[in-house]
Each structure stands twice: as structure tokens, then as C-alpha cells.
Amino acid sequence: MTQFSRGIAPDLLVSQVRSTMPYLFDTAPDSELAKFPPAQILRAYLDAPTLDLSHLDYFRLCVAAHYSSCGTPVPTDVDNQIRSKLWPKNLPLETALEMANFVLSARAWDYRFVSTRFTYGARGSDREKDSIDGHLGEWFTIAAGAYCALKPYSAKDAHTKRMELFDAIRDEVNHHSEVFGSLWRAEDGLGALTASAAIAHNFGDLDRVMDMWDIDASDPLRIEYYKLGLLPFDSNRKLRYQGRLWVAGELYKEKIDGTSMAAENHRHFALRKPRCLRSRAELLVPVGPFFDDFGSRVARLLPESEAYEVATALMQGWLGLPGTVGYGRAINGITSVYPAAMPEPIAKNYRNLIAIPRDRFEAKFREHAVRLLDEIPSRA
């Protein structure tokens, strides 16, 4: 059997996932987390490790590793593998179709087991139980990769599968639009802000994969879905998705009280140091800058010494991110439980930001977002 080029060794990949999220492997086999399909794939490999994986099995393992860990401070680095490198031109059609089927099935995974960065639709709307998350950007990337990889095959099965992938992408784009639309109509400023972070990330990822594959400008995927978060109109000046996804992209970049969703939702390198944050799923970092609950969870779930370690890492990270406020909100949450965990020394302006009550802090963002949702469409 032909051995196609691979990246990281399977055992090393699984060990990296175990390092960043040990609870994925330590939870009881009958728990909901253990039933999460990526967890099943990773745990099965750990139970019977082998280097003799088929190309399909290696792809499944890489997707499982990335999908599980991308919400942690230390995600695995296999995103380019699953988006393009594991789709070589001489891949047998049967294998390519099996990989595409796996990609299609991945869309139904419940990422909420491994993420706190999700947003529900507006309460009382028909979308209140629907959610969007940055993990769906990871799905967009592998779906677009599969779509592009199948193009060179002349077989009818390949064409049919490409159309199936295209339809699934279209359905997910519409899902994003409808969830954001429900929040906009409800004037849910905080919900719209948190949703904007996922939308900007997800469609940015989709754009990058289309660029990575150098997809032709005449391809329907590029015509319909390229730069949805950046351009409100298509080439015929028709408004795309009622302008919702573009408005979300603009909202993501807007300054509110000196910061923005774009500035607050970075890679959180400062939080890689305190390993105690890797001990349980409840300590995954949420959408910034709304970190008060995250800070209070840190304080409730960790002993005081570890909570102080996290507060210190947050303060060090904050000093390197001038103009942001999220880490200060997390420190506020920690010190509301452990007042002695306040890092020292803290400049007066930082201490003043931390001291702002949560309801007042969030009200300012909520009200500003509602005003922006009224104003941004006029720029189109």
C-alpha cells in the first residue's frame, strides 16, 4: 500500500492532546465527554497504539486531535495537515471519498464538550437553542479542503460528493447568518459581540483555505462564500445574507471603550504557563473580554495557590497587551473569591479597571454594540 506523506507521529500527537487536556482521557468511559467522537478516536488509539495506521485513520486521528484541542491554550499544530497536506493528488478516490464522508459527519459533533467559546441565538427566538462557535471554523476549513481536493477526479462519485460538501457549507453559512440575525433583531448586544468573534474567525479560516488551495475565481464556492465577513455585496452588488455576516465582521473590529473583540480574542499565550488551567474543561478560556465568570470559576475550582498563579499569569499577559481589558475582568473574578490573589504591583489605572463592577462593565459593551448595529449598515 502506498504510504503518503505525513507529519507528526501518531503517538506524539496523542501525547500532545493528553498534555493540554488530560481530562479528555481520564473521564469515565460512559461519560458524555468520553462519548464525544474525537475523544473516542483518541482514547481508542491510546488503548491500542500503532504506527500502522491507514491514511484514512491517520487523517481521522489528526482531525480528532485538532478538533479536541483547538479551544485550549496549547492546540495541536496539524491544521495545515487536515486542510491540505493529507489530500495529495494521487490519493485513491475511494480513500478521498471516505475522508470526505468523515468530514461531513464531523459537522454534527457537539463541540460544547471541548469549548466555552460558543454563543446561542436570541432567547425567545426560533434560534435560541442553536449555537455558533470557533470550532465551526475548523469544520469549514476541512470541508473546503475536501471540496477542493475532490475537484481533479473525473468520477461521478467525486462530483456528487463535492456538491454534498458545498451544500453542507451553504447550510452552515446560513446557520451562522440566522443565529446572528436573531441576536441583532433582539438587540442582544453582548450576544452579537460574542457571535461576531466566532463569525470573524470562522469565515477568516474559510477564506484562508480557499487561498491555500488557490481556488479559481469562477468556482461557486469562492463566488458564494469568499470574504463574507469583509464584503457586504457580491459582484452584482447584491447584498449577501442580508449583510449580517459583514456587519458581524465590522462589529468584531469596532472600538468599544478603547478595546475591540478583535484585540481581546487572541492566542492567549500568557495562559499556557499555568498548567492548572489544563486540569478540567470548565477552565477553558471563553470569548473575551467577558472573563468575569472565567475568573470566578478559576477561584472556585482551584486552590488559592493555583488561583494566584493564574492571576499572576493574567497580569503579566495584560501588561503585554495594552488597551485590552479581558484579563483584568478575569482577575476581578478571581479576587472576588480570593482577595489576596491580587497580583502586585499593579499600576493604578489597571486597578481601577479591575474594580469596575461586572454589571456596569458589561452594560457599557451591550449598549455600545446596539448602537453600532444600528450604525454599521449605513456604511455598506
TAWO-V155291 format. One record per backbone hydrogen bond with DSSP energy under -0.5 kcal/mol. CO is the residue of the C=O (numbers start at 1). NH is the residue of the N-H. Records with the same first field share a line. If there is no record, write none. Layout:
BEGIN
CO=NH / NH
END
This chain:
BEGIN
2=4
9=13
10=14
11=15
12=16
13=17
14=18
15=19
16=20
17=21
21=24
22=25 / 26
23=27
28=31
31=35
33=36
36=39 / 40
37=41
38=42
39=43
40=44
41=45
42=46
43=47
44=48
46=49
51=53
54=58
55=59
56=60
57=61
58=62
59=63
60=64
61=65
62=66
63=67
64=68
65=69
66=70
69=72
76=78
78=82
79=83
80=84 / 85
81=86
84=87
88=91
92=96
93=97
94=98
95=99
96=100
97=101
98=102
99=103
100=104
101=105
102=106
103=107
104=107
105=108
106=109
109=111
110=113
111=114
116=287
117=134
119=132
122=125
125=128
127=121 / 130
130=121
132=119
133=136
134=137 / 138
135=139
136=140
137=141
138=142
139=143
140=144
141=145
142=146
143=147
144=148
145=149
146=150
148=151
150=153
155=159
156=160
157=161
158=162
159=163
160=164
161=165
162=166
163=167
164=168
165=169
166=170
167=171
168=172
169=173
170=174
171=175
172=176
173=177
174=178
175=179
176=180
177=181
178=182
179=183
180=184
181=185
182=186
183=188
184=187
187=189
188=192
189=193
190=194
191=195
192=196
193=197
194=198
195=199
196=200
197=201
198=202
199=203
200=204
201=205
202=206
203=207
204=208
205=209
206=210
207=211
208=212
209=213
210=215
211=214
216=219
219=223
220=224
221=225
222=226
225=228
227=230 / 231
232=240
234=237
238=234
239=242
240=243
241=244
243=247
244=248
245=249
246=250
247=251
248=252
249=253
250=253 / 254
251=254
252=262
256=259
259=256
260=264
261=265
264=266
268=271
269=272
270=273
273=275
274=277
275=278
276=279
278=22 / 23
280=283
281=284
287=290
289=291
291=295
292=296
293=297
294=298
295=299
296=300
297=301
298=302
303=306 / 307
304=308
305=309
306=310
307=311
308=312
309=313
310=314
311=315
312=316
313=317
314=318
315=319
316=320
318=321
321=324
325=329
326=330
327=331
328=332
329=333
330=334
331=335
332=336
334=337 / 338
337=339
338=341
339=342
347=350 / 351
348=352
349=353
350=354
351=355
352=356
353=356
357=361
358=362
359=363
360=364
361=365
362=366
363=367
364=368
365=369
366=370
367=371
368=372
369=373
370=374
371=375
372=376
375=378
376=379
377=380
END
